[in-house]
Amino acid sequence: MRKCIRCGRYTLNHDRCPYCGGELIVPHPPRFSPEDKYVAYRLEMKIKTGILDLNKIPVYDP
């Protein structure tokens, strides 16, 4: 199942949205695995984009 970026509708097509012709994405996250092969890549991208700052002390506020 895929979701259109432009109109937000779901479809079973794999190339383009049948309603508006927009690009389709997979709307759900990948499955969790304790042996994650791509954790280093995700961590690197979060640091480069500024989502994660390793120099800042995390604040926990329940």
C-alpha positions in Angstrom: 0.0 0.0 0.0 1.3 3.4 -0.9 0.3 7.0 -0.1 0.2 10.0 -2.5 2.3 13.0 -1.5 0.1 15.4 -3.3 -3.5 14.4 -2.5 -2.9 12.0 0.5 -4.9 9.1 -0.9 -3.9 5.5 -0.5 -3.4 3.2 -3.5 -2.0 -0.2 -4.5 -0.2 1.2 -7.6 3.6 1.5 -7.5 4.4 4.2 -10.0 1.9 7.2 -9.8 -1.3 8.2 -8.0 -4.3 7.2 -10.2 -6.3 10.2 -9.0 -3.9 13.1 -9.3 -0.7 11.7 -10.8 1.4 12.5 -7.8 4.5 10.7 -6.4 3.8 7.7 -4.1 5.6 6.9 -0.8 5.5 4.0 1.6 3.6 5.5 4.6 4.8 3.1 7.4 8.2 2.9 9.0 10.5 -0.2 8.5 10.2 -3.1 10.8 12.2 -3.0 14.0 15.2 -5.3 14.3 17.8 -5.5 17.1 20.4 -6.3 14.5 19.9 -3.0 12.7 22.3 -2.6 9.8 21.5 1.0 9.0 21.6 2.6 12.4 25.0 4.2 11.7 23.6 5.9 8.5 20.5 7.2 10.3 22.6 8.6 13.1 24.9 10.3 10.7 22.0 11.9 8.8 20.4 13.1 12.0 23.7 14.7 13.1 24.2 16.4 9.7 20.7 17.8 9.5 20.8 19.1 13.0 18.0 16.9 14.4 20.4 15.4 16.9 23.1 17.3 18.7 25.6 15.2 20.6 27.3 18.2 22.3 24.0 19.1 24.1 23.0 17.4 27.3 19.5 15.9 26.9 16.8 17.2 29.2 14.2 14.8 30.5 11.0 16.5 31.6 8.2 14.1 32.4 
